């Protein structure tokens, strides 16, 4: 399945559904953390979509599969 391109703001909403919370923001990068202590950094550049490579890195760090991400993205 092909990953959908989402903006940084939408990525934050998707990660929030998985229990991640915003810890801090420095410039245009938002750091999020979940209850297990996993950190991910999401670039937020307006409505510009997050690149596929960065999306995959975020998903690996958050331990979210492609299929699960696509499901969550449709809910937001």
mmCIF file of the N, C-alpha and C atoms, coordinates in Angstrom:
data_MODEL
# 
_entry.id   MODEL 
# 
loop_
_atom_site.group_PDB 
_atom_site.id 
_atom_site.type_symbol 
_atom_site.label_atom_id 
_atom_site.label_alt_id 
_atom_site.label_comp_id 
_atom_site.label_asym_id 
_atom_site.label_entity_id 
_atom_site.label_seq_id 
_atom_site.pdbx_PDB_ins_code 
_atom_site.Cartn_x 
_atom_site.Cartn_y 
_atom_site.Cartn_z 
_atom_site.occupancy 
_atom_site.B_iso_or_equiv 
_atom_site.pdbx_formal_charge 
_atom_site.auth_seq_id 
_atom_site.auth_comp_id 
_atom_site.auth_asym_id 
_atom_site.auth_atom_id 
_atom_site.pdbx_PDB_model_num 
ATOM 1   N N  . UNK A 1 1  ? 0.834   -1.192 0.000  1.00 0.00 ? 1  UNK A N  1 
ATOM 2   C CA . UNK A 1 1  ? 0.000   0.000  0.000  1.00 0.00 ? 1  UNK A CA 1 
ATOM 3   C C  . UNK A 1 1  ? 0.874   1.250  0.000  1.00 0.00 ? 1  UNK A C  1 
ATOM 4   N N  . UNK A 1 2  ? 0.420   2.234  -0.725 1.00 0.00 ? 2  UNK A N  1 
ATOM 5   C CA . UNK A 1 2  ? 1.161   3.483  -0.812 1.00 0.00 ? 2  UNK A CA 1 
ATOM 6   C C  . UNK A 1 2  ? 0.802   4.369  0.384  1.00 0.00 ? 2  UNK A C  1 
ATOM 7   N N  . UNK A 1 3  ? 1.815   4.975  0.984  1.00 0.00 ? 3  UNK A N  1 
ATOM 8   C CA . UNK A 1 3  ? 1.587   5.861  2.121  1.00 0.00 ? 3  UNK A CA 1 
ATOM 9   C C  . UNK A 1 3  ? 0.975   7.175  1.650  1.00 0.00 ? 3  UNK A C  1 
ATOM 10  N N  . UNK A 1 4  ? -0.046  7.657  2.352  1.00 0.00 ? 4  UNK A N  1 
ATOM 11  C CA . UNK A 1 4  ? -0.587  8.969  2.002  1.00 0.00 ? 4  UNK A CA 1 
ATOM 12  C C  . UNK A 1 4  ? 0.350   10.072 2.481  1.00 0.00 ? 4  UNK A C  1 
ATOM 13  N N  . UNK A 1 5  ? 0.452   11.150 1.723  1.00 0.00 ? 5  UNK A N  1 
ATOM 14  C CA . UNK A 1 5  ? 1.232   12.305 2.146  1.00 0.00 ? 5  UNK A CA 1 
ATOM 15  C C  . UNK A 1 5  ? 0.357   13.158 3.051  1.00 0.00 ? 5  UNK A C  1 
ATOM 16  N N  . UNK A 1 6  ? 0.841   13.433 4.249  1.00 0.00 ? 6  UNK A N  1 
ATOM 17  C CA . UNK A 1 6  ? 0.081   14.236 5.199  1.00 0.00 ? 6  UNK A CA 1 
ATOM 18  C C  . UNK A 1 6  ? 0.945   15.403 5.670  1.00 0.00 ? 6  UNK A C  1 
ATOM 19  N N  . UNK A 1 7  ? 0.293   16.464 6.101  1.00 0.00 ? 7  UNK A N  1 
ATOM 20  C CA . UNK A 1 7  ? 1.019   17.609 6.638  1.00 0.00 ? 7  UNK A CA 1 
ATOM 21  C C  . UNK A 1 7  ? 1.503   17.276 8.049  1.00 0.00 ? 7  UNK A C  1 
ATOM 22  N N  . UNK A 1 8  ? 2.388   18.096 8.557  1.00 0.00 ? 8  UNK A N  1 
ATOM 23  C CA . UNK A 1 8  ? 2.888   17.896 9.918  1.00 0.00 ? 8  UNK A CA 1 
ATOM 24  C C  . UNK A 1 8  ? 1.783   17.979 10.948 1.00 0.00 ? 8  UNK A C  1 
ATOM 25  N N  . UNK A 1 9  ? 0.838   18.889 10.736 1.00 0.00 ? 9  UNK A N  1 
ATOM 26  C CA . UNK A 1 9  ? -0.280  19.049 11.676 1.00 0.00 ? 9  UNK A CA 1 
ATOM 27  C C  . UNK A 1 9  ? -1.130  17.789 11.725 1.00 0.00 ? 9  UNK A C  1 
ATOM 28  N N  . UNK A 1 10 ? -1.384  17.198 10.555 1.00 0.00 ? 10 UNK A N  1 
ATOM 29  C CA . UNK A 1 10 ? -2.188  15.978 10.513 1.00 0.00 ? 10 UNK A CA 1 
ATOM 30  C C  . UNK A 1 10 ? -1.412  14.811 11.112 1.00 0.00 ? 10 UNK A C  1 
ATOM 31  N N  . UNK A 1 11 ? -0.097  14.776 10.923 1.00 0.00 ? 11 UNK A N  1 
ATOM 32  C CA . UNK A 1 11 ? 0.733   13.730 11.511 1.00 0.00 ? 11 UNK A CA 1 
ATOM 33  C C  . UNK A 1 11 ? 0.649   13.782 13.032 1.00 0.00 ? 11 UNK A C  1 
ATOM 34  N N  . UNK A 1 12 ? 0.641   14.984 13.589 1.00 0.00 ? 12 UNK A N  1 
ATOM 35  C CA . UNK A 1 12 ? 0.520   15.148 15.036 1.00 0.00 ? 12 UNK A CA 1 
ATOM 36  C C  . UNK A 1 12 ? -0.820  14.598 15.519 1.00 0.00 ? 12 UNK A C  1 
ATOM 37  N N  . UNK A 1 13 ? -1.897  14.861 14.772 1.00 0.00 ? 13 UNK A N  1 
ATOM 38  C CA . UNK A 1 13 ? -3.212  14.345 15.142 1.00 0.00 ? 13 UNK A CA 1 
ATOM 39  C C  . UNK A 1 13 ? -3.237  12.820 15.096 1.00 0.00 ? 13 UNK A C  1 
ATOM 40  N N  . UNK A 1 14 ? -2.606  12.239 14.084 1.00 0.00 ? 14 UNK A N  1 
ATOM 41  C CA . UNK A 1 14 ? -2.550  10.776 13.960 1.00 0.00 ? 14 UNK A CA 1 
ATOM 42  C C  . UNK A 1 14 ? -1.782  10.186 15.142 1.00 0.00 ? 14 UNK A C  1 
ATOM 43  N N  . UNK A 1 15 ? -0.642  10.771 15.471 1.00 0.00 ? 15 UNK A N  1 
ATOM 44  C CA . UNK A 1 15 ? 0.155   10.269 16.589 1.00 0.00 ? 15 UNK A CA 1 
ATOM 45  C C  . UNK A 1 15 ? -0.572  10.444 17.918 1.00 0.00 ? 15 UNK A C  1 
ATOM 46  N N  . UNK A 1 16 ? -1.370  11.495 18.034 1.00 0.00 ? 16 UNK A N  1 
ATOM 47  C CA . UNK A 1 16 ? -2.147  11.711 19.256 1.00 0.00 ? 16 UNK A CA 1 
ATOM 48  C C  . UNK A 1 16 ? -3.147  10.578 19.475 1.00 0.00 ? 16 UNK A C  1 
ATOM 49  N N  . UNK A 1 17 ? -3.686  10.038 18.375 1.00 0.00 ? 17 UNK A N  1 
ATOM 50  C CA . UNK A 1 17 ? -4.605  8.907  18.492 1.00 0.00 ? 17 UNK A CA 1 
ATOM 51  C C  . UNK A 1 17 ? -3.909  7.673  19.055 1.00 0.00 ? 17 UNK A C  1 
ATOM 52  N N  . UNK A 1 18 ? -2.600  7.571  18.875 1.00 0.00 ? 18 UNK A N  1 
ATOM 53  C CA . UNK A 1 18 ? -1.818  6.449  19.388 1.00 0.00 ? 18 UNK A CA 1 
ATOM 54  C C  . UNK A 1 18 ? -1.243  6.718  20.779 1.00 0.00 ? 18 UNK A C  1 
ATOM 55  N N  . UNK A 1 19 ? -1.631  7.844  21.394 1.00 0.00 ? 19 UNK A N  1 
ATOM 56  C CA . UNK A 1 19 ? -1.199  8.127  22.760 1.00 0.00 ? 19 UNK A CA 1 
ATOM 57  C C  . UNK A 1 19 ? 0.015   9.023  22.888 1.00 0.00 ? 19 UNK A C  1 
ATOM 58  N N  . UNK A 1 20 ? 0.485   9.585  21.789 1.00 0.00 ? 20 UNK A N  1 
ATOM 59  C CA . UNK A 1 20 ? 1.618   10.505 21.852 1.00 0.00 ? 20 UNK A CA 1 
ATOM 60  C C  . UNK A 1 20 ? 1.132   11.889 22.260 1.00 0.00 ? 20 UNK A C  1 
ATOM 61  N N  . UNK A 1 21 ? 1.953   12.570 23.043 1.00 0.00 ? 21 UNK A N  1 
ATOM 62  C CA . UNK A 1 21 ? 1.634   13.926 23.476 1.00 0.00 ? 21 UNK A CA 1 
ATOM 63  C C  . UNK A 1 21 ? 2.789   14.851 23.109 1.00 0.00 ? 21 UNK A C  1 
ATOM 64  N N  . UNK A 1 22 ? 2.447   16.097 22.811 1.00 0.00 ? 22 UNK A N  1 
ATOM 65  C CA . UNK A 1 22 ? 3.475   17.089 22.481 1.00 0.00 ? 22 UNK A CA 1 
ATOM 66  C C  . UNK A 1 22 ? 4.252   17.410 23.751 1.00 0.00 ? 22 UNK A C  1 
ATOM 67  N N  . UNK A 1 23 ? 5.567   17.259 23.671 1.00 0.00 ? 23 UNK A N  1 
ATOM 68  C CA . UNK A 1 23 ? 6.440   17.550 24.803 1.00 0.00 ? 23 UNK A CA 1 
ATOM 69  C C  . UNK A 1 23 ? 6.994   18.956 24.685 1.00 0.00 ? 23 UNK A C  1 
ATOM 70  N N  . UNK A 1 24 ? 7.461   19.280 23.461 1.00 0.00 ? 24 UNK A N  1 
ATOM 71  C CA . UNK A 1 24 ? 7.995   20.620 23.238 1.00 0.00 ? 24 UNK A CA 1 
ATOM 72  C C  . UNK A 1 24 ? 8.043   20.907 21.753 1.00 0.00 ? 24 UNK A C  1 
ATOM 73  N N  . UNK A 1 25 ? 8.187   22.192 21.449 1.00 0.00 ? 25 UNK A N  1 
ATOM 74  C CA . UNK A 1 25 ? 8.323   22.610 20.065 1.00 0.00 ? 25 UNK A CA 1 
ATOM 75  C C  . UNK A 1 25 ? 9.488   23.571 19.987 1.00 0.00 ? 25 UNK A C  1 
ATOM 76  N N  . UNK A 1 26 ? 10.343  23.318 19.033 1.00 0.00 ? 26 UNK A N  1 
ATOM 77  C CA . UNK A 1 26 ? 11.472  24.202 18.810 1.00 0.00 ? 26 UNK A CA 1 
ATOM 78  C C  . UNK A 1 26 ? 11.447  24.589 17.351 1.00 0.00 ? 26 UNK A C  1 
ATOM 79  N N  . UNK A 1 27 ? 11.162  25.837 17.096 1.00 0.00 ? 27 UNK A N  1 
ATOM 80  C CA . UNK A 1 27 ? 11.008  26.348 15.743 1.00 0.00 ? 27 UNK A CA 1 
ATOM 81  C C  . UNK A 1 27 ? 9.881   25.585 15.054 1.00 0.00 ? 27 UNK A C  1 
ATOM 82  N N  . UNK A 1 28 ? 10.176  24.912 13.951 1.00 0.00 ? 28 UNK A N  1 
ATOM 83  C CA . UNK A 1 28 ? 9.112   24.229 13.212 1.00 0.00 ? 28 UNK A CA 1 
ATOM 84  C C  . UNK A 1 28 ? 9.113   22.721 13.456 1.00 0.00 ? 28 UNK A C  1 
ATOM 85  N N  . UNK A 1 29 ? 9.777   22.259 14.509 1.00 0.00 ? 29 UNK A N  1 
ATOM 86  C CA . UNK A 1 29 ? 9.837   20.839 14.815 1.00 0.00 ? 29 UNK A CA 1 
ATOM 87  C C  . UNK A 1 29 ? 9.182   20.566 16.170 1.00 0.00 ? 29 UNK A C  1 
ATOM 88  N N  . UNK A 1 30 ? 8.238   19.634 16.170 1.00 0.00 ? 30 UNK A N  1 
ATOM 89  C CA . UNK A 1 30 ? 7.487   19.285 17.368 1.00 0.00 ? 30 UNK A CA 1 
ATOM 90  C C  . UNK A 1 30 ? 7.956   17.923 17.847 1.00 0.00 ? 30 UNK A C  1 
ATOM 91  N N  . UNK A 1 31 ? 8.340   17.851 19.119 1.00 0.00 ? 31 UNK A N  1 
ATOM 92  C CA . UNK A 1 31 ? 8.724   16.570 19.704 1.00 0.00 ? 31 UNK A CA 1 
ATOM 93  C C  . UNK A 1 31 ? 7.533   16.003 20.464 1.00 0.00 ? 31 UNK A C  1 
ATOM 94  N N  . UNK A 1 32 ? 7.297   14.694 20.242 1.00 0.00 ? 32 UNK A N  1 
ATOM 95  C CA . UNK A 1 32 ? 6.183   14.021 20.892 1.00 0.00 ? 32 UNK A CA 1 
ATOM 96  C C  . UNK A 1 32 ? 6.712   12.791 21.617 1.00 0.00 ? 32 UNK A C  1 
ATOM 97  N N  . UNK A 1 33 ? 6.020   12.418 22.693 1.00 0.00 ? 33 UNK A N  1 
ATOM 98  C CA . UNK A 1 33 ? 6.439   11.292 23.513 1.00 0.00 ? 33 UNK A CA 1 
ATOM 99  C C  . UNK A 1 33 ? 5.206   10.498 23.907 1.00 0.00 ? 33 UNK A C  1 
ATOM 100 N N  . UNK A 1 34 ? 5.353   9.177  24.021 1.00 0.00 ? 34 UNK A N  1 
ATOM 101 C CA . UNK A 1 34 ? 4.228   8.365  24.486 1.00 0.00 ? 34 UNK A CA 1 
ATOM 102 C C  . UNK A 1 34 ? 4.541   7.820  25.875 1.00 0.00 ? 34 UNK A C  1 
ATOM 103 N N  . UNK A 1 35 ? 3.609   7.043  26.424 1.00 0.00 ? 35 UNK A N  1 
ATOM 104 C CA . UNK A 1 35 ? 3.751   6.540  27.790 1.00 0.00 ? 35 UNK A CA 1 
ATOM 105 C C  . UNK A 1 35 ? 4.893   5.531  27.935 1.00 0.00 ? 35 UNK A C  1 
ATOM 106 N N  . UNK A 1 36 ? 5.327   4.927  26.827 1.00 0.00 ? 36 UNK A N  1 
ATOM 107 C CA . UNK A 1 36 ? 6.435   3.968  26.868 1.00 0.00 ? 36 UNK A CA 1 
ATOM 108 C C  . UNK A 1 36 ? 7.795   4.653  26.740 1.00 0.00 ? 36 UNK A C  1 
ATOM 109 N N  . UNK A 1 37 ? 7.787   5.977  26.591 1.00 0.00 ? 37 UNK A N  1 
ATOM 110 C CA . UNK A 1 37 ? 9.029   6.725  26.509 1.00 0.00 ? 37 UNK A CA 1 
ATOM 111 C C  . UNK A 1 37 ? 9.588   6.887  25.111 1.00 0.00 ? 37 UNK A C  1 
ATOM 112 N N  . UNK A 1 38 ? 8.825   6.518  24.089 1.00 0.00 ? 38 UNK A N  1 
ATOM 113 C CA . UNK A 1 38 ? 9.290   6.666  22.710 1.00 0.00 ? 38 UNK A CA 1 
ATOM 114 C C  . UNK A 1 38 ? 9.128   8.119  22.277 1.00 0.00 ? 38 UNK A C  1 
ATOM 115 N N  . UNK A 1 39 ? 10.176  8.667  21.659 1.00 0.00 ? 39 UNK A N  1 
ATOM 116 C CA . UNK A 1 39 ? 10.161  10.039 21.150 1.00 0.00 ? 39 UNK A CA 1 
ATOM 117 C C  . UNK A 1 39 ? 10.117  10.031 19.632 1.00 0.00 ? 39 UNK A C  1 
ATOM 118 N N  . UNK A 1 40 ? 9.364   10.958 19.060 1.00 0.00 ? 40 UNK A N  1 
ATOM 119 C CA . UNK A 1 40 ? 9.397   11.199 17.616 1.00 0.00 ? 40 UNK A CA 1 
ATOM 120 C C  . UNK A 1 40 ? 9.398   12.705 17.399 1.00 0.00 ? 40 UNK A C  1 
ATOM 121 N N  . UNK A 1 41 ? 10.033  13.132 16.323 1.00 0.00 ? 41 UNK A N  1 
ATOM 122 C CA . UNK A 1 41 ? 10.073  14.549 15.966 1.00 0.00 ? 41 UNK A CA 1 
ATOM 123 C C  . UNK A 1 41 ? 9.337   14.728 14.655 1.00 0.00 ? 41 UNK A C  1 
ATOM 124 N N  . UNK A 1 42 ? 8.380   15.661 14.648 1.00 0.00 ? 42 UNK A N  1 
ATOM 125 C CA . UNK A 1 42 ? 7.548   15.905 13.472 1.00 0.00 ? 42 UNK A CA 1 
ATOM 126 C C  . UNK A 1 42 ? 7.831   17.315 12.957 1.00 0.00 ? 42 UNK A C  1 
ATOM 127 N N  . UNK A 1 43 ? 8.249   17.453 11.694 1.00 0.00 ? 43 UNK A N  1 
ATOM 128 C CA . UNK A 1 43 ? 8.433   18.784 11.117 1.00 0.00 ? 43 UNK A CA 1 
ATOM 129 C C  . UNK A 1 43 ? 7.079   19.366 10.710 1.00 0.00 ? 43 UNK A C  1 
ATOM 130 N N  . UNK A 1 44 ? 6.836   20.607 11.101 1.00 0.00 ? 44 UNK A N  1 
ATOM 131 C CA . UNK A 1 44 ? 5.575   21.272 10.753 1.00 0.00 ? 44 UNK A CA 1 
ATOM 132 C C  . UNK A 1 44 ? 5.920   22.518 9.946  1.00 0.00 ? 44 UNK A C  1 
ATOM 133 N N  . UNK A 1 45 ? 5.701   22.423 8.643  1.00 0.00 ? 45 UNK A N  1 
ATOM 134 C CA . UNK A 1 45 ? 5.986   23.535 7.737  1.00 0.00 ? 45 UNK A CA 1 
ATOM 135 C C  . UNK A 1 45 ? 4.695   23.930 7.032  1.00 0.00 ? 45 UNK A C  1 
ATOM 136 N N  . UNK A 1 46 ? 3.776   24.495 7.790  1.00 0.00 ? 46 UNK A N  1 
ATOM 137 C CA . UNK A 1 46 ? 2.486   24.892 7.232  1.00 0.00 ? 46 UNK A CA 1 
ATOM 138 C C  . UNK A 1 46 ? 1.711   23.691 6.738  1.00 0.00 ? 46 UNK A C  1 
ATOM 139 N N  . UNK A 1 47 ? 1.198   23.774 5.539  1.00 0.00 ? 47 UNK A N  1 
ATOM 140 C CA . UNK A 1 47 ? 0.427   22.670 4.953  1.00 0.00 ? 47 UNK A CA 1 
ATOM 141 C C  . UNK A 1 47 ? 1.277   21.790 4.039  1.00 0.00 ? 47 UNK A C  1 
ATOM 142 N N  . UNK A 1 48 ? 2.577   22.042 4.017  1.00 0.00 ? 48 UNK A N  1 
ATOM 143 C CA . UNK A 1 48 ? 3.481   21.247 3.178  1.00 0.00 ? 48 UNK A CA 1 
ATOM 144 C C  . UNK A 1 48 ? 3.527   19.811 3.722  1.00 0.00 ? 48 UNK A C  1 
ATOM 145 N N  . UNK A 1 49 ? 3.391   18.818 2.849  1.00 0.00 ? 49 UNK A N  1 
ATOM 146 C CA . UNK A 1 49 ? 3.391   17.428 3.326  1.00 0.00 ? 49 UNK A CA 1 
ATOM 147 C C  . UNK A 1 49 ? 4.770   16.981 3.807  1.00 0.00 ? 49 UNK A C  1 
ATOM 148 N N  . UNK A 1 50 ? 4.748   16.091 4.792  1.00 0.00 ? 50 UNK A N  1 
ATOM 149 C CA . UNK A 1 50 ? 5.973   15.487 5.303  1.00 0.00 ? 50 UNK A CA 1 
ATOM 150 C C  . UNK A 1 50 ? 6.443   14.481 4.250  1.00 0.00 ? 50 UNK A C  1 
ATOM 151 N N  . UNK A 1 51 ? 7.728   14.476 3.941  1.00 0.00 ? 51 UNK A N  1 
ATOM 152 C CA . UNK A 1 51 ? 8.244   13.584 2.898  1.00 0.00 ? 51 UNK A CA 1 
ATOM 153 C C  . UNK A 1 51 ? 8.052   12.121 3.296  1.00 0.00 ? 51 UNK A C  1 
ATOM 154 N N  . UNK A 1 52 ? 8.068   11.255 2.304  1.00 0.00 ? 52 UNK A N  1 
ATOM 155 C CA . UNK A 1 52 ? 7.862   9.827  2.540  1.00 0.00 ? 52 UNK A CA 1 
ATOM 156 C C  . UNK A 1 52 ? 8.949   9.252  3.443  1.00 0.00 ? 52 UNK A C  1 
ATOM 157 N N  . UNK A 1 53 ? 10.180  9.658  3.241  1.00 0.00 ? 53 UNK A N  1 
ATOM 158 C CA . UNK A 1 53 ? 11.291  9.162  4.067  1.00 0.00 ? 53 UNK A CA 1 
ATOM 159 C C  . UNK A 1 53 ? 11.130  9.543  5.528  1.00 0.00 ? 53 UNK A C  1 
ATOM 160 N N  . UNK A 1 54 ? 10.767  10.790 5.785  1.00 0.00 ? 54 UNK A N  1 
ATOM 161 C CA . UNK A 1 54 ? 10.566  11.252 7.157  1.00 0.00 ? 54 UNK A CA 1 
ATOM 162 C C  . UNK A 1 54 ? 9.348   10.554 7.767  1.00 0.00 ? 54 UNK A C  1 
ATOM 163 N N  . UNK A 1 55 ? 8.295   10.366 6.981  1.00 0.00 ? 55 UNK A N  1 
ATOM 164 C CA . UNK A 1 55 ? 7.111   9.662  7.471  1.00 0.00 ? 55 UNK A CA 1 
ATOM 165 C C  . UNK A 1 55 ? 7.487   8.248  7.910  1.00 0.00 ? 55 UNK A C  1 
ATOM 166 N N  . UNK A 1 56 ? 8.267   7.551  7.103  1.00 0.00 ? 56 UNK A N  1 
ATOM 167 C CA . UNK A 1 56 ? 8.693   6.190  7.464  1.00 0.00 ? 56 UNK A CA 1 
ATOM 168 C C  . UNK A 1 56 ? 9.536   6.185  8.741  1.00 0.00 ? 56 UNK A C  1 
ATOM 169 N N  . UNK A 1 57 ? 10.395  7.183  8.891  1.00 0.00 ? 57 UNK A N  1 
ATOM 170 C CA . UNK A 1 57 ? 11.220  7.278  10.097 1.00 0.00 ? 57 UNK A CA 1 
ATOM 171 C C  . UNK A 1 57 ? 10.346  7.515  11.333 1.00 0.00 ? 57 UNK A C  1 
ATOM 172 N N  . UNK A 1 58 ? 9.344   8.376  11.209 1.00 0.00 ? 58 UNK A N  1 
ATOM 173 C CA . UNK A 1 58 ? 8.424   8.635  12.311 1.00 0.00 ? 58 UNK A CA 1 
ATOM 174 C C  . UNK A 1 58 ? 7.657   7.361  12.670 1.00 0.00 ? 58 UNK A C  1 
ATOM 175 N N  . UNK A 1 59 ? 7.194   6.641  11.655 1.00 0.00 ? 59 UNK A N  1 
ATOM 176 C CA . UNK A 1 59 ? 6.436   5.411  11.901 1.00 0.00 ? 59 UNK A CA 1 
ATOM 177 C C  . UNK A 1 59 ? 7.301   4.345  12.576 1.00 0.00 ? 59 UNK A C  1 
ATOM 178 N N  . UNK A 1 60 ? 8.560   4.230  12.167 1.00 0.00 ? 60 UNK A N  1 
ATOM 179 C CA . UNK A 1 60 ? 9.472   3.279  12.819 1.00 0.00 ? 60 UNK A CA 1 
ATOM 180 C C  . UNK A 1 60 ? 9.672   3.652  14.283 1.00 0.00 ? 60 UNK A C  1 
ATOM 181 N N  . UNK A 1 61 ? 9.901   4.943  14.532 1.00 0.00 ? 61 UNK A N  1 
ATOM 182 C CA . UNK A 1 61 ? 10.126  5.407  15.899 1.00 0.00 ? 61 UNK A CA 1 
ATOM 183 C C  . UNK A 1 61 ? 8.910   5.233  16.793 1.00 0.00 ? 61 UNK A C  1 
ATOM 184 N N  . UNK A 1 62 ? 7.729   5.359  16.203 1.00 0.00 ? 62 UNK A N  1 
ATOM 185 C CA . UNK A 1 62 ? 6.487   5.224  16.959 1.00 0.00 ? 62 UNK A CA 1 
ATOM 186 C C  . UNK A 1 62 ? 5.976   3.786  16.977 1.00 0.00 ? 62 UNK A C  1 
ATOM 187 N N  . UNK A 1 63 ? 6.660   2.902  16.233 1.00 0.00 ? 63 UNK A N  1 
ATOM 188 C CA . UNK A 1 63 ? 6.272   1.493  16.120 1.00 0.00 ? 63 UNK A CA 1 
ATOM 189 C C  . UNK A 1 63 ? 4.830   1.350  15.613 1.00 0.00 ? 63 UNK A C  1 
ATOM 190 N N  . UNK A 1 64 ? 4.569   2.044  14.507 1.00 0.00 ? 64 UNK A N  1 
ATOM 191 C CA . UNK A 1 64 ? 3.260   1.993  13.839 1.00 0.00 ? 64 UNK A CA 1 
ATOM 192 C C  . UNK A 1 64 ? 3.473   1.393  12.453 1.00 0.00 ? 64 UNK A C  1 
ATOM 193 N N  . UNK A 1 65 ? 2.658   0.406  12.096 1.00 0.00 ? 65 UNK A N  1 
ATOM 194 C CA . UNK A 1 65 ? 2.785   -0.212 10.771 1.00 0.00 ? 65 UNK A CA 1 
ATOM 195 C C  . UNK A 1 65 ? 2.163   0.707  9.712  1.00 0.00 ? 65 UNK A C  1 
ATOM 196 N N  . UNK A 1 66 ? 2.484   0.436  8.465  1.00 0.00 ? 66 UNK A N  1 
ATOM 197 C CA . UNK A 1 66 ? 1.917   1.225  7.357  1.00 0.00 ? 66 UNK A CA 1 
ATOM 198 C C  . UNK A 1 66 ? 0.390   1.119  7.355  1.00 0.00 ? 66 UNK A C  1 
ATOM 199 N N  . UNK A 1 67 ? -0.110  -0.111 7.509  1.00 0.00 ? 67 UNK A N  1 
ATOM 200 C CA . UNK A 1 67 ? -1.556  -0.338 7.481  1.00 0.00 ? 67 UNK A CA 1 
ATOM 201 C C  . UNK A 1 67 ? -2.258  0.415  8.607  1.00 0.00 ? 67 UNK A C  1 
ATOM 202 N N  . UNK A 1 68 ? -1.657  0.369  9.810  1.00 0.00 ? 68 UNK A N  1 
ATOM 203 C CA . UNK A 1 68 ? -2.242  1.062  10.952 1.00 0.00 ? 68 UNK A CA 1 
ATOM 204 C C  . UNK A 1 68 ? -2.240  2.574  10.729 1.00 0.00 ? 68 UNK A C  1 
ATOM 205 N N  . UNK A 1 69 ? -1.150  3.089  10.137 1.00 0.00 ? 69 UNK A N  1 
ATOM 206 C CA . UNK A 1 69 ? -1.065  4.518  9.858  1.00 0.00 ? 69 UNK A CA 1 
ATOM 207 C C  . UNK A 1 69 ? -2.156  4.944  8.880  1.00 0.00 ? 69 UNK A C  1 
ATOM 208 N N  . UNK A 1 70 ? -2.366  4.135  7.843  1.00 0.00 ? 70 UNK A N  1 
ATOM 209 C CA . UNK A 1 70 ? -3.385  4.461  6.847  1.00 0.00 ? 70 UNK A CA 1 
ATOM 210 C C  . UNK A 1 70 ? -4.768  4.474  7.490  1.00 0.00 ? 70 UNK A C  1 
ATOM 211 N N  . UNK A 1 71 ? -5.036  3.509  8.371  1.00 0.00 ? 71 UNK A N  1 
ATOM 212 C CA . UNK A 1 71 ? -6.313  3.471  9.105  1.00 0.00 ? 71 UNK A CA 1 
ATOM 213 C C  . UNK A 1 71 ? -6.506  4.712  9.962  1.00 0.00 ? 71 UNK A C  1 
ATOM 214 N N  . UNK A 1 72 ? -5.468  5.054  10.742 1.00 0.00 ? 72 UNK A N  1 
ATOM 215 C CA . UNK A 1 72 ? -5.554  6.206  11.627 1.00 0.00 ? 72 UNK A CA 1 
ATOM 216 C C  . UNK A 1 72 ? -5.698  7.506  10.835 1.00 0.00 ? 72 UNK A C  1 
ATOM 217 N N  . UNK A 1 73 ? -5.004  7.593  9.708  1.00 0.00 ? 73 UNK A N  1 
ATOM 218 C CA . UNK A 1 73 ? -5.067  8.805  8.880  1.00 0.00 ? 73 UNK A CA 1 
ATOM 219 C C  . UNK A 1 73 ? -6.474  9.032  8.358  1.00 0.00 ? 73 UNK A C  1 
ATOM 220 N N  . UNK A 1 74 ? -7.180  7.962  8.057  1.00 0.00 ? 74 UNK A N  1 
ATOM 221 C CA . UNK A 1 74 ? -8.557  8.087  7.564  1.00 0.00 ? 74 UNK A CA 1 
ATOM 222 C C  . UNK A 1 74 ? -9.499  8.565  8.658  1.00 0.00 ? 74 UNK A C  1 
ATOM 223 N N  . UNK A 1 75 ? -9.186  8.275  9.925  1.00 0.00 ? 75 UNK A N  1 
ATOM 224 C CA . UNK A 1 75 ? -10.036 8.685  11.051 1.00 0.00 ? 75 UNK A CA 1 
ATOM 225 C C  . UNK A 1 75 ? -9.917  10.175 11.348 1.00 0.00 ? 75 UNK A C  1 
ATOM 226 N N  . UNK A 1 76 ? -8.760  10.754 11.024 1.00 0.00 ? 76 UNK A N  1 
ATOM 227 C CA . UNK A 1 76 ? -8.510  12.169 11.357 1.00 0.00 ? 76 UNK A CA 1 
ATOM 228 C C  . UNK A 1 76 ? -9.154  13.072 10.348 1.00 0.00 ? 76 UNK A C  1 
# 
